Amino acid sequence: MASSYDHEDVQSQSQVDPQGYDPNYVPDSVRTFVVHLYRHIREKNVYEIHQMYESSFQTLSDRLFKETPWPSVDAVAHHVDNDHVFCLLYREMWYRHLYARLSPTAKQRIDSWDNYCSLFQVVLHGVVNMQLPNQWLWDMVDEFVYQFQSFCQYRAKMKNKTEQEIALLRQYDQAWNVYGVLNFLQALVEKSMIIQILEQEKEGLEQFTATDGYDYNGGSNVLKVLGYFSMVGLLRVHCLLGDYHTGLKCLLPIDISQPGVYTSVIGSHITTIYHFGFANLMLRRYVEAIREFNKILLYIYKTKQFHQKSPQYEQILKKNEQMYALLAICLSLCPQEQLVEETVQSQLKEKYGEKMNRMQRYDDEAFALYDELFSYACPKFITPSAPVYEEPLVNYNQDAYRLQLKLFLYEVKQQQLLSGVRTFLKVYSTISLGKLATYMEVDEPTLRTILMTYKHKTHAVDSDGKIGSNADVDFYIDDDMIHVVESKPSKRYGDYFMRQVVKLEGLMNDMDRVKLD
């Protein structure tokens, strides 16, 4: 499919404008691409749209526009009957390409916001009779949140801003406003009625997941699927703001214990679980985080070779490494190795085995390692408020990150105090309060406080409001006697037999080869 748009004439582009980029010059291959894409969108030919979007757009970008933007929308509009919605979609791709390959100016950032406003207004209030690939719809939501994050980081670096940039920021103070971003995502969720659709699907009254969100009855999937992915977008925005409870609440309608539309696009799958796991880590729900990190890391391990040619491949590998770092943190704070598959376990040992051993010591070196892993693996937190222009202009882009790091390390410090209790509880099945107080060199009232703190820190409230335990070692007190209850890892017989079957097959193949020889 891509080949029909690959006969570009790079020379003719440079001949037309030897000084560089000419926004009005449209190479033949781009004209062909735009005309075909427009036709396929009108005909609702999802397969062809997907091929052109995923393959041809990337090929043309690599060959013609590696270091320049695509032709302006005004230059291509007359090739597509000046269709308003198509021009909005083209602009959305135009800005995404600009962000990926170049550094956008302040005005371009603001113009991209305006384009998203126009595009989402059409989806929310107009009549959209299109079927677009899930990949494209996911990329819209993903890029919308990314550009919001990027704008907040850009605006927070005030020190070297020119007067012109400051004047633009003042003039367009509503651009990428946090309430505007949240309102659009929330409006897409509500108008699409996706929460009700997912509820009705459970009762067998609707079909959404079974068709991957596509409408095979001549309708449009755009609003429904944008609404669905907006729930993941809301989780991500709230994580960037440090509001983990609200983020997880926004994701509740999606059952992440099952495959769904969110797993139909690899980028959406990884983003969902990364932010879900990170939010649970920050809320001390370590078991939840470990379970989901384990599942996604195993999935990436098994399938990453199929995504090598994907434009998202580098991002997949980066998130994979970050999630291993987060899993190392979770398991150091909550040693529940039995929740992790053997494949993931061996990968983790290879990457972080030595560091995890040092993190168990809870000394200054361990503290520094927690800092290092968190800083590497955490999201790029943002401060959503506008700067105070009257004050001496300073950079405040690191403030939100420093605050989240401080809160996380404070939690680690508290866990540090409990490491002594855990060590003793692992040794005894029963021990008197007096004896344990003597061993720990504290008096009994202080020990009771430490034990209460241990109970508090090893329990967390889940999304249903129920209290669950993260402890590998728990206890109860009866008549000044501490009774220890250790969680026994359930043996995975299935894994063992699978490995033996594979070994046996290997042996039989070897024997067959020997016979043939």
LUMNU-219951 format. One line per field, with one value per residue (C-alpha): residue number from 1; x, y, z. Coordinates in Angstrom, 1 decimal, always signed. Example, Ala and Ser with C-alpha at 12.3 -4.5 7.8 and 13.67 -1.06 7.14 Angstrom:
! LUMNU-219951
fivex 1;2
c1 +12.3;+13.7
c2 -4.5;-1.1
c3 +7.8;+7.1
END
This chain:
! LUMNU-219951
fivex 1;2;3;4;5;6;7;8;9;10;11;12;13;14;15;16;17;18;19;20;21;22;23;24;25;26;27;28;29;30;31;32;33;34;35;36;37;38;39;40;41;42;43;44;45;46;47;48;49;50;51;52;53;54;55;56;57;58;59;60;61;62;63;64;65;66;67;68;69;70;71;72;73;74;75;76;77;78;79;80;81;82;83;84;85;86;87;88;89;90;91;92;93;94;95;96;97;98;99;100;101;102;103;104;105;106;107;108;109;110;111;112;113;114;115;116;117;118;119;120;121;122;123;124;125;126;127;128;129;130;131;132;133;134;135;136;137;138;139;140;141;142;143;144;145;146;147;148;149;150;151;152;153;154;155;156;157;158;159;160;161;162;163;164;165;166;167;168;169;170;171;172;173;174;175;176;177;178;179;180;181;182;183;184;185;186;187;188;189;190;191;192;193;194;195;196;197;198;199;200;201;202;203;204;205;206;207;208;209;210;211;212;213;214;215;216;217;218;219;220;221;222;223;224;225;226;227;228;229;230;231;232;233;234;235;236;237;238;239;240;241;242;243;244;245;246;247;248;249;250;251;252;253;254;255;256;257;258;259;260;261;262;263;264;265;266;267;268;269;270;271;272;273;274;275;276;277;278;279;280;281;282;283;284;285;286;287;288;289;290;291;292;293;294;295;296;297;298;299;300;301;302;303;304;305;306;307;308;309;310;311;312;313;314;315;316;317;318;319;320;321;322;323;324;325;326;327;328;329;330;331;332;333;334;335;336;337;338;339;340;341;342;343;344;345;346;347;348;349;350;351;352;353;354;355;356;357;358;359;360;361;362;363;364;365;366;367;368;369;370;371;372;373;374;375;376;377;378;379;380;381;382;383;384;385;386;387;388;389;390;391;392;393;394;395;396;397;398;399;400;401;402;403;404;405;406;407;408;409;410;411;412;413;414;415;416;417;418;419;420;421;422;423;424;425;426;427;428;429;430;431;432;433;434;435;436;437;438;439;440;441;442;443;444;445;446;447;448;449;450;451;452;453;454;455;456;457;458;459;460;461;462;463;464;465;466;467;468;469;470;471;472;473;474;475;476;477;478;479;480;481;482;483;484;485;486;487;488;489;490;491;492;493;494;495;496;497;498;499;500;501;502;503;504;505;506;507;508;509;510;511;512;513;514;515;516;517
c1 +0.0;+2.8;+4.6;+2.1;+3.1;+6.8;+7.8;+8.7;+10.9;+13.1;+15.2;+12.2;+11.4;+14.9;+14.8;+11.5;+12.9;+16.7;+16.6;+14.7;+11.0;+8.3;+4.9;+3.0;+5.0;+3.2;+5.2;+3.2;+3.4;+2.0;-0.9;-1.6;-1.4;-3.8;-6.3;-6.3;-6.6;-9.5;-11.3;-10.8;-12.1;-15.2;-15.7;-15.1;-12.4;-10.7;-8.1;-6.8;-6.9;-4.8;-2.3;-1.9;-1.8;+0.7;+2.9;+2.6;+2.6;+5.8;+7.5;+6.8;+7.9;+11.2;+11.9;+10.6;+10.1;+12.8;+13.8;+10.9;+7.1;+4.7;+3.1;+0.6;-3.1;-3.9;-1.6;-3.5;-7.0;-8.1;-7.1;-9.7;-12.6;-11.6;-13.3;-13.4;-13.1;-10.4;-8.3;-8.6;-7.4;-4.5;-3.5;-3.6;-1.1;+0.9;+1.4;+2.2;+4.9;+6.3;+6.5;+8.2;+10.8;+11.3;+11.0;+7.6;+7.5;+5.3;+2.8;+2.8;+2.0;-0.9;-2.2;-2.1;-4.3;-6.7;-6.8;-7.6;-10.4;-11.9;-11.5;-13.0;-15.8;-16.8;-16.7;-18.7;-21.3;-21.2;-22.2;-19.2;-19.9;-16.4;-14.7;-11.1;-8.5;-8.2;-4.4;-5.2;-7.9;-5.5;-2.7;-5.1;-5.7;-2.1;-0.7;-3.3;-2.1;+1.6;+1.3;-0.4;+2.5;+5.1;+3.4;+3.4;+7.1;+7.9;+5.9;+7.6;+11.1;+10.7;+14.3;+15.4;+12.1;+12.1;+9.7;+7.8;+7.3;+6.1;+3.7;+2.3;+1.8;+0.0;-2.2;-3.2;-3.4;-6.3;-4.2;-3.5;-5.3;-5.5;-9.3;-9.7;-7.8;-9.7;-13.0;-12.4;-11.4;-14.4;-16.8;-15.7;-16.3;-19.7;-21.0;-19.8;-21.8;-18.9;-19.4;-23.0;-22.0;-19.4;-22.0;-24.6;-22.0;-21.6;-25.3;-25.0;-27.0;-24.2;-21.2;-18.1;-15.1;-16.1;-15.8;-12.8;-15.0;-15.7;-19.3;-20.1;-23.7;-22.7;-22.3;-19.2;-16.7;-15.0;-16.9;-17.2;-13.5;-12.3;-14.4;-13.0;-9.4;-10.1;-10.5;-6.9;-6.0;-7.7;-5.7;-2.5;-3.3;-4.2;-0.9;+1.0;-0.7;+0.0;-3.7;-3.6;-6.9;-8.8;-6.8;-7.6;-11.3;-11.4;-10.1;-12.6;-15.1;-12.4;-11.8;-8.0;-8.0;-9.4;-8.3;-10.3;-10.1;-7.2;-5.2;-5.9;-3.3;+0.1;+0.7;-2.6;-2.0;+1.4;+0.3;-2.7;-0.7;+2.3;+0.1;-2.2;+0.9;+2.6;-0.6;-1.0;+2.7;+2.2;-0.9;+1.0;-1.1;+2.0;+0.4;-1.9;+1.1;+3.2;+0.4;-0.2;+3.5;+4.2;+1.5;+2.5;+6.2;+5.6;+3.4;+6.0;+8.7;+6.6;+5.5;+8.1;+9.6;+6.3;+6.6;+10.2;+9.1;+6.5;+7.1;+6.3;+9.1;+11.6;+8.8;+7.8;+11.4;+11.7;+8.5;+9.5;+12.7;+10.9;+8.4;+11.2;+12.6;+9.1;+8.7;+12.1;+10.9;+7.6;+9.3;+11.9;+9.1;+6.8;+8.7;+6.1;+8.2;+5.6;+3.4;+6.1;+6.4;+9.8;+10.6;+10.0;+11.8;+15.0;+14.9;+14.5;+17.4;+19.6;+18.7;+18.3;+19.2;+22.3;+20.6;+17.6;+19.8;+21.4;+17.9;+17.0;+19.6;+17.8;+21.0;+22.0;+23.2;+19.8;+18.1;+20.1;+19.1;+15.4;+15.9;+17.7;+15.1;+12.2;+13.7;+14.3;+10.9;+8.4;+6.2;+7.2;+5.2;+3.8;+2.8;-0.3;-0.6;+0.6;+3.8;+3.6;+5.0;+5.7;+8.2;+11.8;+11.4;+12.6;+12.4;+9.9;+9.6;+11.2;+9.0;+6.3;+8.9;+10.8;+7.6;+6.6;+10.1;+10.1;+6.8;+8.0;+11.3;+9.5;+7.5;+10.7;+12.2;+9.1;+9.4;+13.1;+12.0;+9.9;+12.6;+13.8;+10.3;+9.9;+13.3;+12.2;+8.7;+10.2;+12.3;+9.5;+6.1;+5.2;+7.1;+6.1;+5.9;+8.4;+11.0;+10.6;+10.9;+14.2;+15.6;+14.7;+16.0;+12.8;+10.1;+6.8;+4.6;+7.1;+7.0;+3.2;+3.4;+5.9;+3.7;+0.6;+2.7;+3.7;+0.0;-0.9;+2.0;+1.4;-2.4;-4.0;-7.5;-8.4;-10.6;-13.7;-12.9;-11.8;-8.7;-6.2;-2.8;+0.5;+2.4;+4.5;+4.6;+1.5;+0.7;-2.0;-1.6;-3.3;-2.6;+0.7;+1.8;+2.6;+1.4;+3.0;+1.2;+3.4;+1.9;+2.9;+3.6;+1.2;+3.3;+2.9;+2.7;+1.7;+4.9;+7.0;+5.2;+5.4;+9.1;+9.5;+7.3;+9.6;+12.7;+11.2;+10.3;+13.9;+15.2;+12.9;+14.0;+17.6;+16.9;+15.2;+18.2;+20.5;+18.3;+18.5;+22.3
c2 +0.0;+2.4;+2.0;+4.0;+7.2;+6.6;+8.1;+11.5;+14.0;+15.4;+17.3;+19.2;+20.3;+21.7;+23.3;+25.2;+26.5;+26.3;+28.3;+25.6;+24.9;+26.2;+25.6;+26.0;+23.5;+20.1;+17.2;+14.9;+12.0;+14.2;+15.3;+11.6;+10.7;+13.4;+12.7;+8.9;+9.4;+11.8;+9.3;+6.4;+8.5;+9.4;+5.7;+4.6;+2.2;+1.6;-0.9;+1.5;+4.5;+2.5;+1.5;+5.0;+6.5;+4.0;+3.2;+5.8;+8.9;+7.6;+6.8;+10.2;+11.9;+10.0;+10.6;+14.2;+15.9;+14.6;+18.1;+20.2;+20.4;+18.9;+21.4;+23.8;+22.9;+25.8;+24.3;+20.9;+22.1;+22.5;+18.9;+17.7;+20.0;+22.3;+19.7;+21.3;+18.1;+16.6;+19.8;+19.6;+15.9;+16.9;+19.7;+17.3;+15.1;+18.2;+19.4;+15.9;+15.5;+19.0;+18.0;+14.7;+16.1;+19.8;+22.2;+24.0;+27.8;+29.4;+30.4;+26.8;+25.4;+27.8;+27.1;+23.3;+23.9;+25.9;+23.0;+20.5;+22.7;+22.9;+19.2;+18.1;+20.7;+19.1;+15.6;+16.7;+19.0;+18.2;+15.2;+13.0;+10.2;+8.6;+5.4;+6.0;+3.4;+2.9;+3.7;+7.2;+7.9;+6.7;+8.9;+12.0;+11.6;+10.6;+13.6;+16.0;+15.0;+15.0;+18.5;+19.8;+18.3;+19.8;+23.2;+23.2;+22.3;+25.0;+27.7;+26.8;+27.6;+31.4;+32.4;+32.7;+33.6;+36.5;+39.5;+38.3;+34.8;+36.3;+38.6;+35.6;+33.6;+36.6;+37.1;+33.5;+32.6;+30.1;+28.0;+24.6;+25.6;+22.6;+23.0;+23.2;+20.0;+18.1;+19.5;+18.3;+14.8;+14.6;+15.9;+13.2;+10.5;+11.9;+12.7;+9.3;+7.6;+5.1;+4.3;+3.3;+1.4;-0.6;-1.3;-2.5;-4.7;-6.6;-7.4;-8.4;-5.4;-3.7;-4.7;-2.6;-4.7;-7.6;-5.3;-3.4;-0.3;-0.3;+0.2;-2.3;-1.0;+2.1;+4.3;+6.1;+4.9;+8.2;+9.7;+6.3;+5.4;+8.9;+8.8;+5.4;+6.5;+9.8;+7.8;+6.7;+10.3;+11.5;+8.9;+10.2;+13.9;+13.3;+11.3;+14.3;+16.5;+14.0;+13.3;+9.5;+8.7;+10.7;+9.2;+5.6;+6.6;+7.8;+4.4;+2.4;+1.7;-0.1;-3.6;-3.9;-7.5;-8.4;-7.6;-4.7;-1.9;-0.4;-3.5;-3.3;-0.5;-1.3;+2.4;+2.6;-0.8;+0.3;+3.8;+2.5;+0.0;+2.2;+5.0;+2.5;+0.8;+4.1;+5.5;+2.3;+2.5;+6.0;+5.0;+2.1;-0.5;-2.5;-5.8;-4.3;-2.5;-5.7;-7.8;-5.4;-4.7;-8.4;-9.0;-6.2;-6.9;-10.5;-9.4;-7.0;-9.7;-12.1;-9.6;-6.9;-8.4;-7.8;-4.1;-3.5;-1.6;+0.4;+4.2;+3.5;+0.9;+3.1;+4.3;+0.7;-0.2;+3.0;+2.3;-1.4;-0.3;+2.2;-0.4;-2.8;+0.0;+0.6;-3.2;-3.2;-0.4;-2.2;-5.5;-3.8;-2.1;-5.1;-8.4;-10.5;-12.3;-15.1;-12.6;-12.4;-14.8;-16.6;-14.8;-11.4;-12.4;-13.3;-10.1;-8.1;-9.8;-9.2;-5.5;-4.6;-7.7;-6.1;-2.8;-4.5;-6.4;-3.0;-1.4;-4.0;-2.5;+0.8;+2.8;+6.0;+4.1;+2.3;+5.7;+7.1;+4.0;+4.6;+8.2;+7.1;+4.6;+6.8;+9.8;+7.5;+5.8;+8.5;+10.5;+14.1;+15.8;+19.3;+22.5;+23.5;+27.1;+30.1;+31.9;+35.2;+37.6;+40.5;+38.6;+38.0;+35.3;+31.9;+28.3;+26.2;+23.2;+20.9;+21.9;+19.3;+16.5;+17.5;+17.5;+14.0;+12.7;+14.2;+12.5;+9.2;+9.3;+10.2;+7.0;+5.0;+6.5;+5.4;+1.9;+2.0;+2.2;-0.9;-3.1;-4.2;-5.4;-7.4;-9.1;-10.3;-11.3;-13.5;-15.4;-16.2;-17.8;-16.4;-13.9;-11.9;-8.1;-7.8;-10.1;-8.3;-4.9;-6.0;-7.3;-4.0;-1.9;+0.0;+0.1;-1.7;+1.4;+2.4;-1.1;-1.0;+2.2;+0.6;-2.4;-0.2;+1.7;-1.6;-2.6;+0.8;+0.8;-2.7;-2.1;+0.0;+1.0;-0.4;+1.3;-0.4;+1.1;-2.2;-2.6;-5.0;-6.3;-5.9;-7.7;-10.7;-11.2;-10.3;-10.8;-10.4;-9.8;-11.9;-11.4;-9.7;-12.5;-11.7;-14.4;-14.3;-15.2;-15.6;-15.6;-18.8;-18.5;-20.7;-23.2;-22.8;-26.4;-25.3;-23.4;-26.3;-28.8;-26.5;-26.2;-30.0;-30.5;-28.1;-30.0;-33.3;-32.1;-30.9;-34.3;-36.1;-33.9;-34.6;-38.4;-38.2;-36.5;-39.2;-41.9;-40.2;-39.9
c3 +0.0;+1.0;-2.3;-4.4;-2.4;-2.4;-5.7;-4.2;-6.0;-3.2;-5.8;-7.1;-3.6;-3.0;-6.5;-5.7;-2.5;-2.1;+1.1;+2.9;+3.7;+1.4;+3.1;-0.2;-2.2;-2.4;-3.9;-6.2;-3.8;-1.0;-3.2;-4.1;-0.4;+0.6;-2.2;-1.5;+2.3;+1.8;-0.4;+2.0;+4.9;+2.9;+2.0;+5.6;+4.4;+7.8;+6.6;+3.9;+6.2;+8.8;+6.1;+4.9;+8.4;+9.9;+6.9;+4.1;+6.4;+8.1;+4.8;+3.4;+6.6;+6.6;+2.9;+2.4;+5.7;+8.0;+9.2;+7.9;+8.5;+6.0;+3.5;+5.1;+5.2;+2.9;+0.2;+0.3;+1.1;-2.6;-3.3;-0.8;-1.7;+1.2;+3.5;+7.0;+9.0;+6.8;+7.1;+10.9;+10.8;+8.5;+10.8;+13.8;+11.9;+10.8;+14.4;+15.6;+13.0;+14.0;+17.7;+16.8;+14.4;+15.3;+18.2;+18.0;+18.6;+21.2;+18.4;+17.0;+20.4;+20.8;+17.2;+17.9;+21.0;+18.8;+16.3;+19.0;+20.3;+16.8;+16.1;+19.5;+19.1;+15.8;+17.3;+20.4;+18.7;+15.0;+12.9;+12.4;+10.0;+9.9;+10.9;+11.9;+13.0;+16.8;+16.4;+15.0;+17.7;+20.4;+19.0;+19.1;+22.8;+23.6;+21.6;+23.2;+26.7;+25.6;+24.1;+27.3;+29.3;+26.9;+27.0;+30.9;+30.9;+28.3;+30.1;+33.4;+32.0;+32.3;+32.8;+29.1;+27.5;+25.0;+25.5;+22.4;+24.0;+27.3;+25.4;+23.5;+26.8;+28.4;+25.3;+24.9;+28.6;+28.0;+25.7;+27.2;+30.4;+32.7;+33.1;+29.4;+28.9;+31.6;+30.4;+26.8;+28.0;+30.4;+27.8;+25.3;+28.0;+28.8;+25.3;+24.0;+26.8;+26.9;+30.6;+30.0;+26.8;+28.9;+31.6;+29.0;+27.4;+30.6;+30.4;+26.8;+25.5;+23.7;+21.5;+21.9;+23.0;+20.7;+17.6;+19.0;+19.1;+15.4;+14.1;+11.4;+11.0;+9.0;+12.0;+13.3;+15.9;+16.4;+19.4;+21.2;+20.9;+21.7;+24.8;+25.7;+25.3;+27.1;+30.3;+29.9;+29.0;+32.3;+34.3;+32.7;+33.3;+37.0;+37.4;+36.0;+38.5;+41.4;+42.0;+41.9;+43.5;+40.9;+38.1;+39.1;+39.6;+36.0;+34.8;+36.8;+34.0;+32.1;+33.4;+33.1;+34.4;+30.9;+27.4;+25.9;+23.3;+25.4;+24.5;+20.8;+20.4;+22.0;+23.0;+24.8;+26.5;+27.8;+28.8;+30.7;+32.8;+33.3;+34.8;+36.6;+38.2;+39.1;+40.7;+42.8;+43.8;+45.1;+47.0;+48.6;+46.8;+45.9;+45.2;+42.6;+40.9;+41.0;+39.4;+36.5;+35.9;+35.8;+33.2;+30.8;+31.1;+30.2;+27.3;+25.9;+26.3;+24.2;+21.5;+21.2;+18.1;+16.2;+16.8;+15.6;+12.5;+14.4;+14.9;+18.6;+19.0;+20.8;+23.2;+23.9;+24.9;+27.0;+28.9;+29.3;+31.1;+33.2;+34.3;+35.3;+37.5;+39.1;+39.6;+41.4;+43.7;+44.4;+45.2;+47.4;+49.5;+49.4;+48.8;+47.0;+44.5;+44.2;+42.2;+39.4;+36.5;+36.1;+32.8;+34.3;+37.4;+35.5;+33.4;+36.6;+38.3;+35.2;+35.2;+38.9;+41.0;+42.6;+43.2;+44.8;+47.2;+48.2;+48.5;+51.2;+53.5;+54.0;+54.5;+52.7;+49.6;+49.5;+49.8;+46.9;+44.8;+45.5;+44.4;+41.2;+40.1;+40.9;+39.0;+36.0;+35.9;+37.1;+34.7;+33.8;+36.5;+35.7;+37.4;+35.6;+36.9;+34.8;+36.0;+37.9;+35.3;+37.7;+39.8;+38.8;+36.1;+37.3;+36.0;+38.0;+35.7;+38.2;+41.2;+40.8;+40.2;+43.4;+45.4;+44.3;+44.8;+48.3;+49.2;+47.8;+49.7;+52.9;+52.4;+51.9;+55.1;+57.0;+55.5;+56.6;+60.2;+59.8;+58.3;+61.8;+62.8;+59.5;+60.2;+63.6;+62.5;+59.8;+62.4;+65.0;+64.8;+68.3;+70.5;+73.5;+73.3;+76.1;+74.4;+71.0;+72.8;+74.4;+71.1;+69.4;+72.3;+72.8;+75.6;+75.2;+74.4;+71.6;+70.3;+70.2;+68.2;+65.8;+65.3;+64.7;+62.1;+60.5;+60.2;+58.7;+56.2;+55.0;+54.4;+51.8;+50.7;+47.3;+44.6;+46.2;+49.6;+51.0;+53.1;+51.7;+52.9;+51.1;+53.8;+53.1;+57.0;+59.0;+62.7;+65.4;+69.2;+71.8;+75.5;+74.9;+72.6;+68.9;+66.6;+63.1;+60.0;+57.0;+53.5;+51.8;+48.1;+46.1;+44.1;+40.4;+39.2;+35.7;+35.1;+36.3;+34.0;+31.0;+31.4;+31.7;+28.6;+26.6;+27.9;+27.0;+23.5;+23.1;+24.2;+21.8;+18.9;+19.8;+19.8;+16.5;+15.0;+16.5;+14.9;+11.5;+11.7
END
